[in-house]
């Protein structure tokens, strides 16, 4: 706004005309008293001063913008650090929850075994015991009763063996669960929804989410592929996200445990991407004609495409002559 006012003032000063000095004495006296000749120069100086002040304010505003950008970047950096810290904490909590779930599963197996043996003891009674066997009587008398601390030390050895077996099983399961490879593919291609749904009917769904909006219907389906022989000996978990109304496939996410697969047949990230794309190509889910937008191109785009095609044909003809 100030720049516009300054521009109007400078334009008015450029076109202003100073009247000549009157010939009569009274007119000359009034002309000199009003200082009409020097008034224009003073107005020009004030306008230049205003221009300098506006330029200074511009620089001050630039400095303020830089300071505000520095403050916003600092806040964003702190926010990102906080988000990163919270994400790490959530990952640690998730890891701790997985370990707790594994330990709970092992405890359930142990308690199930204890309950099964207690039931059998109730059915057979106390008479069905190795202590009543004749071959154990001599061993009991000589080893347990005749040797001090033998049974105590033997119990500790059995406890240590059971603990090492349990620790090995738990560590092995935890190690296998950590070998997850996650592949995320951003597709954004036109598809035949009927063929994709036909493909998904052959899979066992573990999760399904639908979001209905005014223009799109987003569907997210997660399934586990039970044909583990096609994936190197393990069952991957695959998530497909697509628009059911507009028939577009947005993204594919593959969660693959490489440590559960056979070492000679394990898939890497490129193999996983090629495998899922081959499965979709086999079902012929891609709407190639629907992806062709050449009819919507402008005349200039069509002309450029024709010229590029002609240049390619000329280049091929020149190579053939050589």
C-alpha positions in Angstrom: 0.0 0.0 0.0 2.8 2.5 0.9 4.6 1.6 -2.4 1.4 2.4 -4.4 1.0 5.8 -2.6 4.7 6.6 -3.2 4.3 5.7 -6.9 1.3 8.0 -7.2 3.2 10.9 -5.5 6.3 10.5 -7.8 4.1 10.3 -10.8 2.3 13.5 -9.7 5.6 15.3 -9.1 6.8 14.4 -12.5 3.8 15.8 -14.3 3.4 18.9 -12.1 4.0 22.3 -13.8 5.4 25.3 -11.9 3.6 28.5 -13.1 5.9 31.3 -14.3 6.6 34.3 -12.1 3.9 37.0 -12.5 5.1 40.3 -14.1 3.3 42.6 -11.7 4.9 43.5 -8.3 2.0 42.2 -6.1 2.1 38.9 -8.0 5.9 38.5 -7.6 5.7 39.3 -3.9 3.0 36.6 -3.4 5.0 34.2 -5.6 8.1 34.7 -3.5 6.2 34.5 -0.2 4.6 31.1 -1.2 8.0 29.8 -2.5 6.3 28.0 -5.3 9.5 27.4 -7.2 11.2 25.5 -4.3 8.1 23.7 -3.2 8.4 21.0 -5.9 12.0 20.3 -4.9 11.0 19.9 -1.3 8.2 17.5 -2.2 10.6 15.5 -4.3 13.1 15.2 -1.4 10.3 14.2 1.0 9.2 11.5 -1.5 12.7 10.2 -1.8 12.9 10.1 2.0 9.7 8.1 2.0 11.1 5.8 -0.6 14.2 5.2 1.6 12.0 4.5 4.7 9.9 2.0 2.7 13.1 0.3 1.5 14.3 0.1 5.1 11.0 -1.4 6.2 11.3 -4.0 3.5 14.7 -5.0 4.8 13.4 -5.1 8.3 10.5 -7.3 7.1 13.0 -9.6 5.4 15.0 -9.9 8.6 11.8 -10.7 10.5 10.9 -13.4 7.9 14.3 -15.0 8.3 14.0 -14.9 12.1 10.5 -16.4 11.9 11.7 -19.1 9.5 14.6 -19.9 11.9 12.2 -20.2 14.8 9.8 -22.4 12.8 12.6 -24.6 11.6 13.9 -24.9 15.2 10.4 -25.9 16.4 10.0 -28.4 13.6 13.4 -29.9 14.5 12.4 -30.2 18.1 9.1 -31.7 17.1 10.8 -34.2 14.8 13.1 -35.1 17.6 10.2 -35.6 19.9 8.3 -37.7 17.4 11.5 -39.8 16.7 12.0 -40.3 20.5 8.3 -41.4 20.9 8.6 -43.7 17.9 11.7 -45.4 19.4 9.9 -45.7 22.7 6.9 -47.3 21.0 9.2 -49.7 19.1 10.8 -50.7 22.5 7.4 -51.2 24.0 6.3 -53.3 21.0 9.5 -55.4 21.4 8.9 -55.8 25.1 5.2 -56.8 24.4 6.3 -59.4 21.9 8.8 -60.8 24.4 6.1 -60.9 27.1 3.6 -62.6 24.7 6.2 -65.2 23.9 7.0 -65.8 27.5 3.3 -66.1 28.3 2.8 -68.6 25.5 5.7 -70.8 26.9 4.2 -70.5 30.4 0.8 -71.7 29.0 2.5 -74.7 27.4 4.3 -75.5 30.7 1.1 -75.1 32.8 -0.8 -77.2 30.3 1.7 -80.0 30.7 1.6 -79.7 34.5 -2.2 -79.9 34.4 -2.1 -82.9 32.1 0.2 -84.8 34.4 -1.9 -83.8 37.5 -5.0 -85.2 35.8 -3.2 -88.5 35.0 -2.0 -88.6 38.7 -5.6 -88.3 39.8 -6.7 -91.1 37.5 -4.0 -93.6 38.4 -3.6 -92.7 42.1 -0.4 -92.6 44.1 0.3 -96.3 43.7 1.4 -95.8 40.0 4.8 -94.3 40.8 8.4 -95.2 40.1 9.1 -95.2 43.8 7.1 -98.4 44.2 9.1 -100.2 41.5 11.5 -102.9 42.7 14.4 -101.7 40.5 14.2 -98.2 41.9 14.2 -99.4 45.6 17.9 -100.3 45.5 18.9 -97.1 43.7 16.8 -95.1 46.2 18.5 -96.7 49.2 22.1 -96.5 47.9 22.1 -93.2 46.0 19.5 -91.0 47.6 19.6 -92.2 51.2 23.2 -93.3 51.3 24.8 -90.4 49.5 24.5 -87.0 51.2 23.3 -84.1 49.0 23.1 -86.3 46.0 19.4 -85.7 45.3 19.8 -82.0 46.0 22.6 -81.6 43.5 20.8 -83.8 41.0 17.7 -81.7 41.3 19.7 -78.5 40.6 21.3 -80.2 37.5 17.8 -81.1 36.2 16.6 -77.6 36.8 19.6 -76.1 34.9 19.0 -78.5 32.0 15.3 -77.5 31.8 16.2 -73.8 32.0 18.7 -74.0 29.2 16.3 -75.9 27.0 13.6 -73.3 27.7 16.0 -70.4 27.1 17.1 -71.9 23.8 13.5 -72.4 22.6 12.6 -68.8 23.7 15.7 -67.2 22.1 15.2 -69.2 18.9 11.6 -68.0 18.6 12.5 -64.4 19.3 15.3 -64.5 16.8 13.0 -65.9 14.1 10.4 -63.2 14.8 12.9 -60.4 14.3 13.7 -61.4 10.7 11.0 -59.4 9.1 11.4 -57.8 5.7 8.8 -55.2 4.8 8.3 -54.0 1.2 6.0 -51.1 0.4 5.0 -50.6 -3.3 3.2 -47.4 -4.5 1.3 -48.6 -7.6 -1.4 -46.0 -8.5 -2.6 -47.9 -11.5 -6.1 -48.5 -13.1 -7.4 -52.1 -12.4 -10.3 -54.4 -12.9 -11.9 -54.6 -9.5 -13.8 -57.8 -10.3 -10.6 -59.6 -11.2 -8.8 -58.3 -8.1 -11.7 -59.4 -5.9 -11.6 -62.8 -7.6 -7.9 -63.0 -6.7 -8.6 -62.0 -3.1 -11.4 -64.6 -2.7 -8.7 -67.3 -2.9 -6.9 -65.9 0.1 -7.6 -66.1 3.8 -8.3 -62.5 5.0 -7.0 -61.5 8.5 -8.0 -57.8 8.3 -10.4 -55.7 6.2 -11.0 -52.0 6.5 -13.4 -49.9 4.3 -13.7 -46.1 4.2 -16.5 -44.6 2.2 -16.2 -41.0 1.1 -18.1 -38.8 -1.4 -15.8 -39.5 -4.3 -13.8 -42.6 -3.4 -14.3 -45.9 -1.5 -10.9 -47.0 0.0 -10.6 -50.7 0.8 -7.6 -52.1 2.7 -7.4 -55.9 2.9 -4.7 -57.9 4.7 -4.2 -61.6 4.0 -1.7 -64.4 4.6 -0.7 -66.4 1.6 -0.8 -70.1 2.7 1.1 -71.2 -0.4 4.5 -71.0 1.4 6.2 -73.2 -1.2 5.7 -70.3 -3.6 7.4 -67.9 -1.2 10.5 -69.9 -0.3 9.0 -71.8 2.6 7.2 -69.1 4.7 3.8 -67.4 4.6 4.0 -63.7 4.0 1.4 -61.2 5.1 0.2 -58.9 2.2 -1.9 -55.7 2.4 -3.6 -54.3 -0.6 -5.1 -50.8 -0.6 -7.3 -49.8 -3.5 -10.2 -47.6 -4.6 -13.2 -49.8 -5.2 -15.4 -47.1 -6.8 -12.8 -45.6 -9.2 -10.9 -48.9 -9.7 -7.4 -47.8 -8.7 -4.8 -49.8 -6.9 -2.9 -47.5 -4.6 -0.3 -49.5 -2.6 0.9 -53.0 -1.7 2.7 -53.9 1.5 4.4 -57.2 2.0 5.6 -58.4 5.4 8.0 -61.4 4.9 9.9 -63.4 7.6 13.1 -64.4 5.8 14.3 -66.4 8.9 11.3 -68.8 8.6 12.0 -69.4 4.9 14.5 -72.0 3.6 18.0 -70.7 3.4 18.4 -71.8 -0.2 15.0 -70.3 -1.3 14.7 -67.1 0.8 13.4 -64.1 -1.1 14.9 -60.6 -1.0 13.1 -57.3 -1.5 13.4 -57.4 -5.3 12.1 -61.0 -5.4 9.1 -60.1 -3.3 8.2 -57.2 -5.5 8.5 -59.3 -8.7 6.5 -62.1 -7.1 3.5 -60.1 -6.1 3.5 -58.2 -9.5 3.7 -61.6 -11.3 0.7 -62.8 -9.3 -1.3 -59.7 -10.3 -0.2 -60.0 -13.9 -1.3 -63.6 -14.0 -4.8 -62.6 -12.9 -4.7 -59.8 -15.5 -6.0 -57.1 -13.1 -4.5 -54.1 -15.0 -6.8 -52.0 -17.1 -4.3 -50.8 -19.7 -7.0 -49.1 -21.9 -8.3 -47.2 -18.9 -4.7 -45.9 -18.2 -4.4 -44.5 -21.8 -5.1 -40.8 -21.5 -3.9 -39.8 -25.0 -7.4 -38.8 -26.0 -7.4 -36.1 -23.3 -4.1 -34.6 -24.4 -3.9 -31.1 -25.8 -3.2 -30.4 -29.5 0.4 -29.3 -28.6 1.0 -32.5 -26.7 -0.3 -34.7 -29.5 1.8 -32.8 -32.0 4.9 -33.3 -29.8 4.1 -37.0 -29.5 3.8 -37.3 -33.3 7.1 -35.5 -33.8 8.9 -37.7 -31.3 7.5 -40.8 -33.0 8.6 -39.5 -36.4 12.1 -38.7 -35.1 12.4 -42.2 -33.7 11.3 -43.6 -37.1 13.9 -41.4 -38.9 16.6 -42.5 -36.5 15.7 -46.2 -37.0 15.8 -45.7 -40.8 19.2 -44.0 -40.6 20.6 -46.9 -38.6 19.2 -49.4 -41.1 20.9 -47.6 -44.0 24.2 -47.6 -42.2 
